[in-house]
């Protein structure tokens, strides 16, 4: 898949929401949130994680899926 870089945080929002789509069918909300957070820890660079955390801090993650927003909050509390 070819991802075109978008302005601001749009690229990260798009990717994070795609990850959320995969994990949303996990049996529990907790498992889904943990799966998303683990994926972001494992595959995203520290600068990408800081950018998405900053986005959530500034906008309350208004464009993120609810599970993704919870996962980013989890990342924030563990960083």
mmJSON file of the N, C-alpha and C atoms, coordinates in Angstrom:
{"data_MODEL":{"atom_site":{
"group_PDB":["ATOM","ATOM","ATOM","ATOM","ATOM","ATOM","ATOM","ATOM","ATOM","ATOM","ATOM","ATOM","ATOM","ATOM","ATOM","ATOM","ATOM","ATOM","ATOM","ATOM","ATOM","ATOM","ATOM","ATOM","ATOM","ATOM","ATOM","ATOM","ATOM","ATOM","ATOM","ATOM","ATOM","ATOM","ATOM","ATOM","ATOM","ATOM","ATOM","ATOM","ATOM","ATOM","ATOM","ATOM","ATOM","ATOM","ATOM","ATOM","ATOM","ATOM","ATOM","ATOM","ATOM","ATOM","ATOM","ATOM","ATOM","ATOM","ATOM","ATOM","ATOM","ATOM","ATOM","ATOM","ATOM","ATOM","ATOM","ATOM","ATOM","ATOM","ATOM","ATOM","ATOM","ATOM","ATOM","ATOM","ATOM","ATOM","ATOM","ATOM","ATOM","ATOM","ATOM","ATOM","ATOM","ATOM","ATOM","ATOM","ATOM","ATOM","ATOM","ATOM","ATOM","ATOM","ATOM","ATOM","ATOM","ATOM","ATOM","ATOM","ATOM","ATOM","ATOM","ATOM","ATOM","ATOM","ATOM","ATOM","ATOM","ATOM","ATOM","ATOM","ATOM","ATOM","ATOM","ATOM","ATOM","ATOM","ATOM","ATOM","ATOM","ATOM","ATOM","ATOM","ATOM","ATOM","ATOM","ATOM","ATOM","ATOM","ATOM","ATOM","ATOM","ATOM","ATOM","ATOM","ATOM","ATOM","ATOM","ATOM","ATOM","ATOM","ATOM","ATOM","ATOM","ATOM","ATOM","ATOM","ATOM","ATOM","ATOM","ATOM","ATOM","ATOM","ATOM","ATOM","ATOM","ATOM","ATOM","ATOM","ATOM","ATOM","ATOM","ATOM","ATOM","ATOM","ATOM","ATOM","ATOM","ATOM","ATOM","ATOM","ATOM","ATOM","ATOM","ATOM","ATOM","ATOM","ATOM","ATOM","ATOM","ATOM","ATOM","ATOM","ATOM","ATOM","ATOM","ATOM","ATOM","ATOM","ATOM","ATOM","ATOM","ATOM","ATOM","ATOM","ATOM","ATOM","ATOM","ATOM","ATOM","ATOM","ATOM","ATOM","ATOM","ATOM","ATOM","ATOM","ATOM","ATOM","ATOM","ATOM","ATOM","ATOM","ATOM","ATOM","ATOM","ATOM","ATOM","ATOM","ATOM","ATOM","ATOM","ATOM","ATOM","ATOM","ATOM","ATOM","ATOM","ATOM","ATOM","ATOM","ATOM","ATOM","ATOM","ATOM","ATOM"],
"id":[1,2,3,4,5,6,7,8,9,10,11,12,13,14,15,16,17,18,19,20,21,22,23,24,25,26,27,28,29,30,31,32,33,34,35,36,37,38,39,40,41,42,43,44,45,46,47,48,49,50,51,52,53,54,55,56,57,58,59,60,61,62,63,64,65,66,67,68,69,70,71,72,73,74,75,76,77,78,79,80,81,82,83,84,85,86,87,88,89,90,91,92,93,94,95,96,97,98,99,100,101,102,103,104,105,106,107,108,109,110,111,112,113,114,115,116,117,118,119,120,121,122,123,124,125,126,127,128,129,130,131,132,133,134,135,136,137,138,139,140,141,142,143,144,145,146,147,148,149,150,151,152,153,154,155,156,157,158,159,160,161,162,163,164,165,166,167,168,169,170,171,172,173,174,175,176,177,178,179,180,181,182,183,184,185,186,187,188,189,190,191,192,193,194,195,196,197,198,199,200,201,202,203,204,205,206,207,208,209,210,211,212,213,214,215,216,217,218,219,220,221,222,223,224,225,226,227,228,229,230,231,232,233,234,235,236,237],
"type_symbol":["N","C","C","N","C","C","N","C","C","N","C","C","N","C","C","N","C","C","N","C","C","N","C","C","N","C","C","N","C","C","N","C","C","N","C","C","N","C","C","N","C","C","N","C","C","N","C","C","N","C","C","N","C","C","N","C","C","N","C","C","N","C","C","N","C","C","N","C","C","N","C","C","N","C","C","N","C","C","N","C","C","N","C","C","N","C","C","N","C","C","N","C","C","N","C","C","N","C","C","N","C","C","N","C","C","N","C","C","N","C","C","N","C","C","N","C","C","N","C","C","N","C","C","N","C","C","N","C","C","N","C","C","N","C","C","N","C","C","N","C","C","N","C","C","N","C","C","N","C","C","N","C","C","N","C","C","N","C","C","N","C","C","N","C","C","N","C","C","N","C","C","N","C","C","N","C","C","N","C","C","N","C","C","N","C","C","N","C","C","N","C","C","N","C","C","N","C","C","N","C","C","N","C","C","N","C","C","N","C","C","N","C","C","N","C","C","N","C","C","N","C","C","N","C","C","N","C","C","N","C","C","N","C","C","N","C","C"],
"label_atom_id":["N","CA","C","N","CA","C","N","CA","C","N","CA","C","N","CA","C","N","CA","C","N","CA","C","N","CA","C","N","CA","C","N","CA","C","N","CA","C","N","CA","C","N","CA","C","N","CA","C","N","CA","C","N","CA","C","N","CA","C","N","CA","C","N","CA","C","N","CA","C","N","CA","C","N","CA","C","N","CA","C","N","CA","C","N","CA","C","N","CA","C","N","CA","C","N","CA","C","N","CA","C","N","CA","C","N","CA","C","N","CA","C","N","CA","C","N","CA","C","N","CA","C","N","CA","C","N","CA","C","N","CA","C","N","CA","C","N","CA","C","N","CA","C","N","CA","C","N","CA","C","N","CA","C","N","CA","C","N","CA","C","N","CA","C","N","CA","C","N","CA","C","N","CA","C","N","CA","C","N","CA","C","N","CA","C","N","CA","C","N","CA","C","N","CA","C","N","CA","C","N","CA","C","N","CA","C","N","CA","C","N","CA","C","N","CA","C","N","CA","C","N","CA","C","N","CA","C","N","CA","C","N","CA","C","N","CA","C","N","CA","C","N","CA","C","N","CA","C","N","CA","C","N","CA","C","N","CA","C","N","CA","C","N","CA","C","N","CA","C","N","CA","C","N","CA","C"],
"label_alt_id":[null,null,null,null,null,null,null,null,null,null,null,null,null,null,null,null,null,null,null,null,null,null,null,null,null,null,null,null,null,null,null,null,null,null,null,null,null,null,null,null,null,null,null,null,null,null,null,null,null,null,null,null,null,null,null,null,null,null,null,null,null,null,null,null,null,null,null,null,null,null,null,null,null,null,null,null,null,null,null,null,null,null,null,null,null,null,null,null,null,null,null,null,null,null,null,null,null,null,null,null,null,null,null,null,null,null,null,null,null,null,null,null,null,null,null,null,null,null,null,null,null,null,null,null,null,null,null,null,null,null,null,null,null,null,null,null,null,null,null,null,null,null,null,null,null,null,null,null,null,null,null,null,null,null,null,null,null,null,null,null,null,null,null,null,null,null,null,null,null,null,null,null,null,null,null,null,null,null,null,null,null,null,null,null,null,null,null,null,null,null,null,null,null,null,null,null,null,null,null,null,null,null,null,null,null,null,null,null,null,null,null,null,null,null,null,null,null,null,null,null,null,null,null,null,null,null,null,null,null,null,null,null,null,null,null,null,null],
"label_comp_id":["UNK","UNK","UNK","UNK","UNK","UNK","UNK","UNK","UNK","UNK","UNK","UNK","UNK","UNK","UNK","UNK","UNK","UNK","UNK","UNK","UNK","UNK","UNK","UNK","UNK","UNK","UNK","UNK","UNK","UNK","UNK","UNK","UNK","UNK","UNK","UNK","UNK","UNK","UNK","UNK","UNK","UNK","UNK","UNK","UNK","UNK","UNK","UNK","UNK","UNK","UNK","UNK","UNK","UNK","UNK","UNK","UNK","UNK","UNK","UNK","UNK","UNK","UNK","UNK","UNK","UNK","UNK","UNK","UNK","UNK","UNK","UNK","UNK","UNK","UNK","UNK","UNK","UNK","UNK","UNK","UNK","UNK","UNK","UNK","UNK","UNK","UNK","UNK","UNK","UNK","UNK","UNK","UNK","UNK","UNK","UNK","UNK","UNK","UNK","UNK","UNK","UNK","UNK","UNK","UNK","UNK","UNK","UNK","UNK","UNK","UNK","UNK","UNK","UNK","UNK","UNK","UNK","UNK","UNK","UNK","UNK","UNK","UNK","UNK","UNK","UNK","UNK","UNK","UNK","UNK","UNK","UNK","UNK","UNK","UNK","UNK","UNK","UNK","UNK","UNK","UNK","UNK","UNK","UNK","UNK","UNK","UNK","UNK","UNK","UNK","UNK","UNK","UNK","UNK","UNK","UNK","UNK","UNK","UNK","UNK","UNK","UNK","UNK","UNK","UNK","UNK","UNK","UNK","UNK","UNK","UNK","UNK","UNK","UNK","UNK","UNK","UNK","UNK","UNK","UNK","UNK","UNK","UNK","UNK","UNK","UNK","UNK","UNK","UNK","UNK","UNK","UNK","UNK","UNK","UNK","UNK","UNK","UNK","UNK","UNK","UNK","UNK","UNK","UNK","UNK","UNK","UNK","UNK","UNK","UNK","UNK","UNK","UNK","UNK","UNK","UNK","UNK","UNK","UNK","UNK","UNK","UNK","UNK","UNK","UNK","UNK","UNK","UNK","UNK","UNK","UNK","UNK","UNK","UNK","UNK","UNK","UNK"],
"label_asym_id":["A","A","A","A","A","A","A","A","A","A","A","A","A","A","A","A","A","A","A","A","A","A","A","A","A","A","A","A","A","A","A","A","A","A","A","A","A","A","A","A","A","A","A","A","A","A","A","A","A","A","A","A","A","A","A","A","A","A","A","A","A","A","A","A","A","A","A","A","A","A","A","A","A","A","A","A","A","A","A","A","A","A","A","A","A","A","A","A","A","A","A","A","A","A","A","A","A","A","A","A","A","A","A","A","A","A","A","A","A","A","A","A","A","A","A","A","A","A","A","A","A","A","A","A","A","A","A","A","A","A","A","A","A","A","A","A","A","A","A","A","A","A","A","A","A","A","A","A","A","A","A","A","A","A","A","A","A","A","A","A","A","A","A","A","A","A","A","A","A","A","A","A","A","A","A","A","A","A","A","A","A","A","A","A","A","A","A","A","A","A","A","A","A","A","A","A","A","A","A","A","A","A","A","A","A","A","A","A","A","A","A","A","A","A","A","A","A","A","A","A","A","A","A","A","A","A","A","A","A","A","A","A","A","A","A","A","A"],
"label_entity_id":["1","1","1","1","1","1","1","1","1","1","1","1","1","1","1","1","1","1","1","1","1","1","1","1","1","1","1","1","1","1","1","1","1","1","1","1","1","1","1","1","1","1","1","1","1","1","1","1","1","1","1","1","1","1","1","1","1","1","1","1","1","1","1","1","1","1","1","1","1","1","1","1","1","1","1","1","1","1","1","1","1","1","1","1","1","1","1","1","1","1","1","1","1","1","1","1","1","1","1","1","1","1","1","1","1","1","1","1","1","1","1","1","1","1","1","1","1","1","1","1","1","1","1","1","1","1","1","1","1","1","1","1","1","1","1","1","1","1","1","1","1","1","1","1","1","1","1","1","1","1","1","1","1","1","1","1","1","1","1","1","1","1","1","1","1","1","1","1","1","1","1","1","1","1","1","1","1","1","1","1","1","1","1","1","1","1","1","1","1","1","1","1","1","1","1","1","1","1","1","1","1","1","1","1","1","1","1","1","1","1","1","1","1","1","1","1","1","1","1","1","1","1","1","1","1","1","1","1","1","1","1","1","1","1","1","1","1"],
"label_seq_id":[1,1,1,2,2,2,3,3,3,4,4,4,5,5,5,6,6,6,7,7,7,8,8,8,9,9,9,10,10,10,11,11,11,12,12,12,13,13,13,14,14,14,15,15,15,16,16,16,17,17,17,18,18,18,19,19,19,20,20,20,21,21,21,22,22,22,23,23,23,24,24,24,25,25,25,26,26,26,27,27,27,28,28,28,29,29,29,30,30,30,31,31,31,32,32,32,33,33,33,34,34,34,35,35,35,36,36,36,37,37,37,38,38,38,39,39,39,40,40,40,41,41,41,42,42,42,43,43,43,44,44,44,45,45,45,46,46,46,47,47,47,48,48,48,49,49,49,50,50,50,51,51,51,52,52,52,53,53,53,54,54,54,55,55,55,56,56,56,57,57,57,58,58,58,59,59,59,60,60,60,61,61,61,62,62,62,63,63,63,64,64,64,65,65,65,66,66,66,67,67,67,68,68,68,69,69,69,70,70,70,71,71,71,72,72,72,73,73,73,74,74,74,75,75,75,76,76,76,77,77,77,78,78,78,79,79,79],
"pdbx_PDB_ins_code":[null,null,null,null,null,null,null,null,null,null,null,null,null,null,null,null,null,null,null,null,null,null,null,null,null,null,null,null,null,null,null,null,null,null,null,null,null,null,null,null,null,null,null,null,null,null,null,null,null,null,null,null,null,null,null,null,null,null,null,null,null,null,null,null,null,null,null,null,null,null,null,null,null,null,null,null,null,null,null,null,null,null,null,null,null,null,null,null,null,null,null,null,null,null,null,null,null,null,null,null,null,null,null,null,null,null,null,null,null,null,null,null,null,null,null,null,null,null,null,null,null,null,null,null,null,null,null,null,null,null,null,null,null,null,null,null,null,null,null,null,null,null,null,null,null,null,null,null,null,null,null,null,null,null,null,null,null,null,null,null,null,null,null,null,null,null,null,null,null,null,null,null,null,null,null,null,null,null,null,null,null,null,null,null,null,null,null,null,null,null,null,null,null,null,null,null,null,null,null,null,null,null,null,null,null,null,null,null,null,null,null,null,null,null,null,null,null,null,null,null,null,null,null,null,null,null,null,null,null,null,null,null,null,null,null,null,null],
"Cartn_x":[0.835,0.0,0.882,0.531,1.274,0.536,1.182,0.563,1.152,0.305,0.736,0.791,1.903,2.026,1.009,0.312,-0.704,-0.237,-0.867,-0.459,-0.75,0.052,-0.17,-0.055,-1.084,-1.11,-1.947,-2.436,-3.354,-2.758,-1.466,-0.834,-0.893,-0.599,-0.622,-2.042,-2.969,-4.371,-4.861,-4.555,-4.964,-4.39,-3.088,-2.441,-2.961,-3.096,-3.568,-4.979,-5.836,-7.205,-7.244,-6.329,-6.248,-5.861,-4.91,-4.499,-5.692,-6.416,-7.604,-8.644,-8.807,-9.757,-9.414,-8.131,-7.713,-8.061,-7.745,-7.893,-9.306,-10.194,-11.522,-12.348,-12.001,-12.748,-12.191,-11.215,-10.701,-11.825,-11.743,-12.854,-13.272,-12.313,-12.662,-12.026,-12.599,-12.039,-10.609,-10.366,-9.027,-8.003,-8.369,-7.448,-7.191,-8.226,-8.07,-7.155,-7.391,-6.577,-5.131,-4.928,-3.561,-2.89,-3.629,-3.077,-2.653,-3.49,-3.153,-1.924,-1.926,-0.791,0.498,0.434,1.631,2.125,1.2,1.59,2.306,1.752,2.375,3.754,3.894,5.209,6.223,5.771,6.683,7.062,6.108,6.334,6.444,6.061,6.169,7.424,8.063,9.253,8.837,9.788,9.464,8.894,9.412,8.899,7.452,7.101,5.714,4.798,5.246,4.437,4.255,5.312,5.202,4.265,4.292,3.388,1.93,1.622,0.218,-0.228,0.678,0.353,0.087,0.937,0.744,-0.576,-0.93,-2.206,-3.369,-3.325,-4.402,-4.456,-3.3,-3.278,-3.903,-3.674,-4.178,-5.639,-6.075,-7.409,-8.322,-7.838,-8.555,-8.781,-7.948,-8.013,-9.302,-9.822,-11.145,-11.312,-10.244,-10.355,-9.949,-9.603,-9.203,-10.405,-10.385,-11.398,-11.274,-12.375,-12.334,-11.286,-11.151,-10.153,-8.736,-8.512,-7.187,-6.877,-7.862,-7.671,-7.286,-7.975,-7.64,-6.228,-5.845,-4.495,-3.432,-3.693,-2.73,-2.636,-3.754,-3.724,-2.886,-3.009,-2.21,-0.728,-0.394,0.996,1.513,0.683,1.066,1.386,0.576,0.785,1.976,2.413,3.548,4.856,4.809,6.047,6.746],
"Cartn_y":[-1.173,0.0,1.238,2.186,3.434,4.507,5.03,6.063,7.405,8.31,9.652,10.481,11.187,12.029,13.158,13.377,14.413,15.519,16.665,17.808,17.576,18.223,18.158,16.746,16.328,14.998,14.01,14.428,13.586,12.222,12.169,10.889,9.942,10.454,9.614,9.213,10.131,9.831,8.707,8.811,7.793,6.423,6.386,5.106,4.548,5.406,4.947,4.383,5.04,4.544,3.229,3.038,1.743,0.638,0.934,-0.037,-0.344,0.688,0.503,-0.382,-0.257,-1.104,-2.581,-2.892,-4.283,-4.796,-4.012,-4.471,-4.332,-3.624,-3.378,-4.65,-5.708,-6.955,-7.888,-7.424,-8.231,-8.441,-9.515,-9.871,-8.783,-8.031,-7.0,-5.669,-4.61,-3.278,-3.218,-3.798,-3.765,-4.443,-5.591,-6.295,-5.482,-4.848,-4.035,-2.842,-2.144,-0.975,-1.391,-2.482,-2.966,-3.369,-4.009,-4.395,-3.192,-2.165,-0.947,-0.288,-0.136,0.506,-0.273,-1.591,-2.403,-2.243,-2.193,-2.002,-0.659,0.382,1.704,1.717,1.05,0.972,0.229,-0.855,-1.74,-1.209,-0.625,-0.292,1.198,2.051,3.491,4.024,4.966,5.603,6.463,6.733,7.61,8.963,9.509,10.812,10.71,9.608,9.41,9.294,8.534,8.393,9.741,10.532,11.853,12.766,12.673,13.492,13.132,11.838,11.447,11.777,11.65,12.047,13.553,14.334,15.781,16.156,15.426,15.666,15.445,14.354,14.054,15.11,15.544,16.575,17.883,18.227,19.498,19.439,18.287,18.206,17.192,16.525,15.415,14.28,14.23,13.138,13.09,14.258,14.346,13.522,13.286,12.517,11.053,10.664,9.278,8.437,7.18,6.242,6.122,5.872,5.811,4.849,3.667,2.711,3.24,3.907,4.469,5.579,6.411,7.49,6.91,5.853,5.198,4.624,4.049,3.48,4.569,5.714,6.818,7.346,7.413,7.815,6.827,5.555,4.518,4.732,5.028,5.323,6.521,7.543,8.773,8.488,7.668,7.385,6.468,5.751,4.834,5.403,6.625,7.186,8.106],
"Cartn_z":[0.0,0.0,0.0,-0.804,-0.899,-0.112,0.929,1.745,1.351,0.949,0.584,1.861,2.062,3.239,3.149,4.235,4.283,5.205,5.106,5.915,7.389,8.235,9.674,10.201,10.88,11.485,10.685,9.54,8.77,8.426,8.139,7.813,9.005,10.19,11.39,11.762,11.623,11.928,11.024,9.74,8.775,9.151,9.409,9.744,11.065,12.075,13.384,13.282,12.538,12.383,11.611,10.664,9.973,10.955,11.817,12.839,13.739,14.123,14.956,14.297,12.982,12.247,12.408,12.394,12.551,13.949,14.957,16.336,16.894,16.22,16.788,16.984,16.31,16.447,17.513,18.267,19.37,20.386,21.171,22.067,23.06,23.601,24.581,24.188,24.712,24.488,24.99,26.161,26.744,25.842,25.276,24.376,23.106,22.6,21.392,21.659,22.763,23.105,23.328,24.039,24.286,22.975,22.08,20.784,19.956,19.948,19.206,19.819,21.141,21.824,21.575,21.654,21.408,19.977,19.039,17.637,17.466,18.053,17.94,18.595,19.736,20.399,19.535,18.927,18.202,16.814,16.109,14.705,14.392,15.308,15.068,15.729,15.079,15.655,16.851,17.748,18.883,18.439,17.347,16.897,16.41,15.773,15.344,16.555,17.556,18.776,19.466,19.526,20.155,19.37,18.063,17.238,17.48,17.562,17.758,19.179,20.152,21.528,21.57,20.911,20.852,20.198,19.149,18.471,19.435,20.192,21.139,22.242,22.705,23.743,23.251,21.999,21.46,21.03,20.54,19.931,20.593,21.626,22.252,21.258,20.225,19.255,18.474,18.129,17.516,16.238,15.496,14.245,14.411,15.624,15.868,16.282,15.886,16.356,17.879,18.573,20.038,20.604,20.026,20.525,20.331,19.226,18.947,19.945,20.222,21.201,22.563,22.98,24.25,24.216,23.091,22.97,23.05,22.446,22.506,23.934,24.636,26.049,26.859,26.534,27.207,26.916,25.669,25.302,26.089,26.169,26.864,28.327,28.961,30.384,30.624,29.584,29.762,29.233,28.683,28.119,29.094],
"occupancy":[1.0,1.0,1.0,1.0,1.0,1.0,1.0,1.0,1.0,1.0,1.0,1.0,1.0,1.0,1.0,1.0,1.0,1.0,1.0,1.0,1.0,1.0,1.0,1.0,1.0,1.0,1.0,1.0,1.0,1.0,1.0,1.0,1.0,1.0,1.0,1.0,1.0,1.0,1.0,1.0,1.0,1.0,1.0,1.0,1.0,1.0,1.0,1.0,1.0,1.0,1.0,1.0,1.0,1.0,1.0,1.0,1.0,1.0,1.0,1.0,1.0,1.0,1.0,1.0,1.0,1.0,1.0,1.0,1.0,1.0,1.0,1.0,1.0,1.0,1.0,1.0,1.0,1.0,1.0,1.0,1.0,1.0,1.0,1.0,1.0,1.0,1.0,1.0,1.0,1.0,1.0,1.0,1.0,1.0,1.0,1.0,1.0,1.0,1.0,1.0,1.0,1.0,1.0,1.0,1.0,1.0,1.0,1.0,1.0,1.0,1.0,1.0,1.0,1.0,1.0,1.0,1.0,1.0,1.0,1.0,1.0,1.0,1.0,1.0,1.0,1.0,1.0,1.0,1.0,1.0,1.0,1.0,1.0,1.0,1.0,1.0,1.0,1.0,1.0,1.0,1.0,1.0,1.0,1.0,1.0,1.0,1.0,1.0,1.0,1.0,1.0,1.0,1.0,1.0,1.0,1.0,1.0,1.0,1.0,1.0,1.0,1.0,1.0,1.0,1.0,1.0,1.0,1.0,1.0,1.0,1.0,1.0,1.0,1.0,1.0,1.0,1.0,1.0,1.0,1.0,1.0,1.0,1.0,1.0,1.0,1.0,1.0,1.0,1.0,1.0,1.0,1.0,1.0,1.0,1.0,1.0,1.0,1.0,1.0,1.0,1.0,1.0,1.0,1.0,1.0,1.0,1.0,1.0,1.0,1.0,1.0,1.0,1.0,1.0,1.0,1.0,1.0,1.0,1.0,1.0,1.0,1.0,1.0,1.0,1.0,1.0,1.0,1.0,1.0,1.0,1.0,1.0,1.0,1.0,1.0,1.0,1.0],
"B_iso_or_equiv":[0.0,0.0,0.0,0.0,0.0,0.0,0.0,0.0,0.0,0.0,0.0,0.0,0.0,0.0,0.0,0.0,0.0,0.0,0.0,0.0,0.0,0.0,0.0,0.0,0.0,0.0,0.0,0.0,0.0,0.0,0.0,0.0,0.0,0.0,0.0,0.0,0.0,0.0,0.0,0.0,0.0,0.0,0.0,0.0,0.0,0.0,0.0,0.0,0.0,0.0,0.0,0.0,0.0,0.0,0.0,0.0,0.0,0.0,0.0,0.0,0.0,0.0,0.0,0.0,0.0,0.0,0.0,0.0,0.0,0.0,0.0,0.0,0.0,0.0,0.0,0.0,0.0,0.0,0.0,0.0,0.0,0.0,0.0,0.0,0.0,0.0,0.0,0.0,0.0,0.0,0.0,0.0,0.0,0.0,0.0,0.0,0.0,0.0,0.0,0.0,0.0,0.0,0.0,0.0,0.0,0.0,0.0,0.0,0.0,0.0,0.0,0.0,0.0,0.0,0.0,0.0,0.0,0.0,0.0,0.0,0.0,0.0,0.0,0.0,0.0,0.0,0.0,0.0,0.0,0.0,0.0,0.0,0.0,0.0,0.0,0.0,0.0,0.0,0.0,0.0,0.0,0.0,0.0,0.0,0.0,0.0,0.0,0.0,0.0,0.0,0.0,0.0,0.0,0.0,0.0,0.0,0.0,0.0,0.0,0.0,0.0,0.0,0.0,0.0,0.0,0.0,0.0,0.0,0.0,0.0,0.0,0.0,0.0,0.0,0.0,0.0,0.0,0.0,0.0,0.0,0.0,0.0,0.0,0.0,0.0,0.0,0.0,0.0,0.0,0.0,0.0,0.0,0.0,0.0,0.0,0.0,0.0,0.0,0.0,0.0,0.0,0.0,0.0,0.0,0.0,0.0,0.0,0.0,0.0,0.0,0.0,0.0,0.0,0.0,0.0,0.0,0.0,0.0,0.0,0.0,0.0,0.0,0.0,0.0,0.0,0.0,0.0,0.0,0.0,0.0,0.0,0.0,0.0,0.0,0.0,0.0,0.0],
"pdbx_formal_charge":[null,null,null,null,null,null,null,null,null,null,null,null,null,null,null,null,null,null,null,null,null,null,null,null,null,null,null,null,null,null,null,null,null,null,null,null,null,null,null,null,null,null,null,null,null,null,null,null,null,null,null,null,null,null,null,null,null,null,null,null,null,null,null,null,null,null,null,null,null,null,null,null,null,null,null,null,null,null,null,null,null,null,null,null,null,null,null,null,null,null,null,null,null,null,null,null,null,null,null,null,null,null,null,null,null,null,null,null,null,null,null,null,null,null,null,null,null,null,null,null,null,null,null,null,null,null,null,null,null,null,null,null,null,null,null,null,null,null,null,null,null,null,null,null,null,null,null,null,null,null,null,null,null,null,null,null,null,null,null,null,null,null,null,null,null,null,null,null,null,null,null,null,null,null,null,null,null,null,null,null,null,null,null,null,null,null,null,null,null,null,null,null,null,null,null,null,null,null,null,null,null,null,null,null,null,null,null,null,null,null,null,null,null,null,null,null,null,null,null,null,null,null,null,null,null,null,null,null,null,null,null,null,null,null,null,null,null],
"auth_seq_id":[1,1,1,2,2,2,3,3,3,4,4,4,5,5,5,6,6,6,7,7,7,8,8,8,9,9,9,10,10,10,11,11,11,12,12,12,13,13,13,14,14,14,15,15,15,16,16,16,17,17,17,18,18,18,19,19,19,20,20,20,21,21,21,22,22,22,23,23,23,24,24,24,25,25,25,26,26,26,27,27,27,28,28,28,29,29,29,30,30,30,31,31,31,32,32,32,33,33,33,34,34,34,35,35,35,36,36,36,37,37,37,38,38,38,39,39,39,40,40,40,41,41,41,42,42,42,43,43,43,44,44,44,45,45,45,46,46,46,47,47,47,48,48,48,49,49,49,50,50,50,51,51,51,52,52,52,53,53,53,54,54,54,55,55,55,56,56,56,57,57,57,58,58,58,59,59,59,60,60,60,61,61,61,62,62,62,63,63,63,64,64,64,65,65,65,66,66,66,67,67,67,68,68,68,69,69,69,70,70,70,71,71,71,72,72,72,73,73,73,74,74,74,75,75,75,76,76,76,77,77,77,78,78,78,79,79,79],
"auth_comp_id":["UNK","UNK","UNK","UNK","UNK","UNK","UNK","UNK","UNK","UNK","UNK","UNK","UNK","UNK","UNK","UNK","UNK","UNK","UNK","UNK","UNK","UNK","UNK","UNK","UNK","UNK","UNK","UNK","UNK","UNK","UNK","UNK","UNK","UNK","UNK","UNK","UNK","UNK","UNK","UNK","UNK","UNK","UNK","UNK","UNK","UNK","UNK","UNK","UNK","UNK","UNK","UNK","UNK","UNK","UNK","UNK","UNK","UNK","UNK","UNK","UNK","UNK","UNK","UNK","UNK","UNK","UNK","UNK","UNK","UNK","UNK","UNK","UNK","UNK","UNK","UNK","UNK","UNK","UNK","UNK","UNK","UNK","UNK","UNK","UNK","UNK","UNK","UNK","UNK","UNK","UNK","UNK","UNK","UNK","UNK","UNK","UNK","UNK","UNK","UNK","UNK","UNK","UNK","UNK","UNK","UNK","UNK","UNK","UNK","UNK","UNK","UNK","UNK","UNK","UNK","UNK","UNK","UNK","UNK","UNK","UNK","UNK","UNK","UNK","UNK","UNK","UNK","UNK","UNK","UNK","UNK","UNK","UNK","UNK","UNK","UNK","UNK","UNK","UNK","UNK","UNK","UNK","UNK","UNK","UNK","UNK","UNK","UNK","UNK","UNK","UNK","UNK","UNK","UNK","UNK","UNK","UNK","UNK","UNK","UNK","UNK","UNK","UNK","UNK","UNK","UNK","UNK","UNK","UNK","UNK","UNK","UNK","UNK","UNK","UNK","UNK","UNK","UNK","UNK","UNK","UNK","UNK","UNK","UNK","UNK","UNK","UNK","UNK","UNK","UNK","UNK","UNK","UNK","UNK","UNK","UNK","UNK","UNK","UNK","UNK","UNK","UNK","UNK","UNK","UNK","UNK","UNK","UNK","UNK","UNK","UNK","UNK","UNK","UNK","UNK","UNK","UNK","UNK","UNK","UNK","UNK","UNK","UNK","UNK","UNK","UNK","UNK","UNK","UNK","UNK","UNK","UNK","UNK","UNK","UNK","UNK","UNK"],
"auth_asym_id":["A","A","A","A","A","A","A","A","A","A","A","A","A","A","A","A","A","A","A","A","A","A","A","A","A","A","A","A","A","A","A","A","A","A","A","A","A","A","A","A","A","A","A","A","A","A","A","A","A","A","A","A","A","A","A","A","A","A","A","A","A","A","A","A","A","A","A","A","A","A","A","A","A","A","A","A","A","A","A","A","A","A","A","A","A","A","A","A","A","A","A","A","A","A","A","A","A","A","A","A","A","A","A","A","A","A","A","A","A","A","A","A","A","A","A","A","A","A","A","A","A","A","A","A","A","A","A","A","A","A","A","A","A","A","A","A","A","A","A","A","A","A","A","A","A","A","A","A","A","A","A","A","A","A","A","A","A","A","A","A","A","A","A","A","A","A","A","A","A","A","A","A","A","A","A","A","A","A","A","A","A","A","A","A","A","A","A","A","A","A","A","A","A","A","A","A","A","A","A","A","A","A","A","A","A","A","A","A","A","A","A","A","A","A","A","A","A","A","A","A","A","A","A","A","A","A","A","A","A","A","A","A","A","A","A","A","A"],
"auth_atom_id":["N","CA","C","N","CA","C","N","CA","C","N","CA","C","N","CA","C","N","CA","C","N","CA","C","N","CA","C","N","CA","C","N","CA","C","N","CA","C","N","CA","C","N","CA","C","N","CA","C","N","CA","C","N","CA","C","N","CA","C","N","CA","C","N","CA","C","N","CA","C","N","CA","C","N","CA","C","N","CA","C","N","CA","C","N","CA","C","N","CA","C","N","CA","C","N","CA","C","N","CA","C","N","CA","C","N","CA","C","N","CA","C","N","CA","C","N","CA","C","N","CA","C","N","CA","C","N","CA","C","N","CA","C","N","CA","C","N","CA","C","N","CA","C","N","CA","C","N","CA","C","N","CA","C","N","CA","C","N","CA","C","N","CA","C","N","CA","C","N","CA","C","N","CA","C","N","CA","C","N","CA","C","N","CA","C","N","CA","C","N","CA","C","N","CA","C","N","CA","C","N","CA","C","N","CA","C","N","CA","C","N","CA","C","N","CA","C","N","CA","C","N","CA","C","N","CA","C","N","CA","C","N","CA","C","N","CA","C","N","CA","C","N","CA","C","N","CA","C","N","CA","C","N","CA","C","N","CA","C","N","CA","C","N","CA","C","N","CA","C","N","CA","C","N","CA","C"],
"pdbx_PDB_model_num":[1,1,1,1,1,1,1,1,1,1,1,1,1,1,1,1,1,1,1,1,1,1,1,1,1,1,1,1,1,1,1,1,1,1,1,1,1,1,1,1,1,1,1,1,1,1,1,1,1,1,1,1,1,1,1,1,1,1,1,1,1,1,1,1,1,1,1,1,1,1,1,1,1,1,1,1,1,1,1,1,1,1,1,1,1,1,1,1,1,1,1,1,1,1,1,1,1,1,1,1,1,1,1,1,1,1,1,1,1,1,1,1,1,1,1,1,1,1,1,1,1,1,1,1,1,1,1,1,1,1,1,1,1,1,1,1,1,1,1,1,1,1,1,1,1,1,1,1,1,1,1,1,1,1,1,1,1,1,1,1,1,1,1,1,1,1,1,1,1,1,1,1,1,1,1,1,1,1,1,1,1,1,1,1,1,1,1,1,1,1,1,1,1,1,1,1,1,1,1,1,1,1,1,1,1,1,1,1,1,1,1,1,1,1,1,1,1,1,1,1,1,1,1,1,1,1,1,1,1,1,1,1,1,1,1,1,1]
}}}
